[in-house]
Amino acid sequence: LYIAAIVLGVIALIVGILYLSGSVLGHHPARGYAGLGAGVILLIIGIVGMVVRPGSRE
């Protein structure tokens, strides 16, 4: 589950960068910043979820 969040976060970051650069998907600043924000949030959720797993504490 957390690995999926990390993968989706990386994909969202790539799409956000492509929207901001305007080279492939066209220039759309709001979508670019939304993609970057969603990507960062998903990466943070994935990393924190992997570090603090509820069942791994002994």
C-alpha positions, 0 to 999 in steps of 0.5 A: 500500500505504501509502495503504491503511494510512493509510485503514484507520488513519483508519477504525479511529480513527473506529470506536474513537472511536464505541465509546468515545463509546457514541452509535452502536455502544454503549459498549465500552471495550476495543473502543474502545481497541483501535480507537484503538491499531490506528488509531494504529499503522496511521497511523504505518506508513503515514506512515513507509512513505511518507516512507522508500520503499526505491526513492526514494533516489538 
